[in-house]
Amino acid sequence: MRWLMLSITLLAVLLCFTRHSSGAMAWWLFVSIVGAFATVLAFAQARISSNARSESLSSYDLQRLREGKNPLGRD
């Protein structure tokens, strides 16, 4: 999805610079700015989620956390 957003943003920038009327140029510039913002957030979200730890812990891991031990079993 983020690659599709990037390609649409680049297409909007290209269309912005090839339009002759000011209204069309302003519209495509607005679309490209919004698209660039959304694309940056999408790439940041993908980077963060790739490095994030899994949210779910088993009941055994939760019990080890309550006991003050490492839930991964490496003491």
MOVEN-V515348 format. One record per residue. PHI is phi in radians with two decimals (none if undefined). PSI is psi in whole degrees, 0 to 359 (none if undefined). Layout:
phi psi
PHI PSI
PHI PSI
This chain:
phi psi
none 320
-1.18 330
-1.25 325
-1.15 319
-1.11 321
-1.13 317
-1.17 322
-1.16 322
-1.13 317
-1.16 324
-1.13 321
-1.14 322
-1.13 317
-1.09 316
-1.15 327
-1.08 319
-1.49 352
-1.82 358
-1.44 148
-1.79 335
-1.58 148
-1.22 328
-1.15 315
-1.16 321
-1.13 318
-1.14 319
-1.10 312
-1.23 331
-1.18 318
-1.08 315
-1.08 321
-1.23 325
-1.20 315
-1.12 319
-1.12 321
-1.14 319
-1.11 314
-1.16 323
-1.17 318
-1.08 317
-1.13 323
-1.16 318
-1.19 323
-1.15 319
-1.12 320
-1.16 321
-1.19 318
-1.16 316
-1.23 335
-1.26 333
-1.74 357
-1.38 150
-1.44 154
-1.07 142
-1.44 336
-1.66 132
-2.03 147
-1.30 168
-1.12 328
-1.13 316
-1.14 321
-1.12 321
-1.12 318
-1.13 324
-1.13 319
-1.12 328
-1.41 353
1.50 19
-1.85 165
-1.21 126
-1.22 343
-1.47 357
1.50 5
-1.76 92
-1.46 none
